Each structure stands twice: as structure tokens, then as C-alpha cells.
Amino acid sequence: MKAPVMPKPGQCKWTEGDSGSYTFPCKNRAENGSYCDHHRTIVYETPEQRKARAEEMRAANAAANKKRLAA
């Protein structure tokens, strides 16, 4: 198995994939820790914040579908 290519120093360490087969697709800089600003908000959110974000996404998708069906 090919070894994963590790992120460069200062690069976001957000991973995708599963154990032993993952990549570091984010090329943003990690200024304060291991993750860029965007991925830090996902990694360090509370369960309540995660639930609220999921509900917002569901509402946005429902509104987009309703608009598309009305067209």
C-alpha cells in the first residue's frame, strides 16, 4: 500500500478517507493549530452547534428544492 503524502508544515491537516487510506485535500494554511479557520469550526463545534448547522442545511436544501419545483 502506498504511504499517504503528509501535509506541508503550516498546511491544514483536515483528512478525508479511512484508516490507512486517507488524503489531506485542504491546501489552506493552518495559522493557529492543526486546521484552517473553516475546518476548525467543524472540528471543535459542540453537539448543539452541529445539530443547528445540520438543521440550517436541511432548511436551505428544502427551500432550494421548493424553488426549483416552482420554476
WOLIN-V369184 format. One record per residue. N is the residue number from 1. RES is the residue in one letter. SS is DSSP state (H for helix, E for strand, L for the rest). PHI is phi as a letter, one per 30 degrees, with the letter a starting at -180 (999 if undefined). Layout:
n=N res=RES ss=SS phi=PHI
n=N res=RES ss=SS phi=PHI
//
This chain:
n=1 res=M ss=L phi=999
n=2 res=K ss=L phi=d
n=3 res=A ss=L phi=d
n=4 res=P ss=L phi=d
n=5 res=V ss=L phi=d
n=6 res=M ss=L phi=d
n=7 res=P ss=L phi=d
n=8 res=K ss=L phi=d
n=9 res=P ss=L phi=e
n=10 res=G ss=L phi=i
n=11 res=Q ss=E phi=d
n=12 res=C ss=L phi=e
n=13 res=K ss=L phi=c
n=14 res=W ss=L phi=d
n=15 res=T ss=L phi=c
n=16 res=E ss=E phi=b
n=17 res=G ss=E phi=j
n=18 res=D ss=E phi=b
n=19 res=S ss=L phi=e
n=20 res=G ss=L phi=i
n=21 res=S ss=E phi=b
n=22 res=Y ss=E phi=b
n=23 res=T ss=E phi=b
n=24 res=F ss=L phi=c
n=25 res=P ss=L phi=d
n=26 res=C ss=L phi=d
n=27 res=K ss=L phi=c
n=28 res=N ss=L phi=d
n=29 res=R ss=E phi=d
n=30 res=A ss=L phi=c
n=31 res=E ss=L phi=d
n=32 res=N ss=L phi=b
n=33 res=G ss=L phi=j
n=34 res=S ss=L phi=d
n=35 res=Y ss=L phi=b
n=36 res=C ss=L phi=d
n=37 res=D ss=H phi=e
n=38 res=H ss=H phi=d
n=39 res=H ss=H phi=d
n=40 res=R ss=H phi=d
n=41 res=T ss=H phi=d
n=42 res=I ss=H phi=d
n=43 res=V ss=H phi=d
n=44 res=Y ss=L phi=c
n=45 res=E ss=L phi=d
n=46 res=T ss=L phi=d
n=47 res=P ss=H phi=e
n=48 res=E ss=H phi=d
n=49 res=Q ss=H phi=d
n=50 res=R ss=H phi=d
n=51 res=K ss=H phi=d
n=52 res=A ss=H phi=d
n=53 res=R ss=H phi=d
n=54 res=A ss=H phi=d
n=55 res=E ss=H phi=d
n=56 res=E ss=H phi=d
n=57 res=M ss=H phi=d
n=58 res=R ss=H phi=d
n=59 res=A ss=H phi=d
n=60 res=A ss=H phi=d
n=61 res=N ss=H phi=d
n=62 res=A ss=H phi=d
n=63 res=A ss=H phi=d
n=64 res=A ss=H phi=d
n=65 res=N ss=H phi=d
n=66 res=K ss=H phi=d
n=67 res=K ss=H phi=d
n=68 res=R ss=H phi=d
n=69 res=L ss=H phi=d
n=70 res=A ss=H phi=d
n=71 res=A ss=L phi=d
//
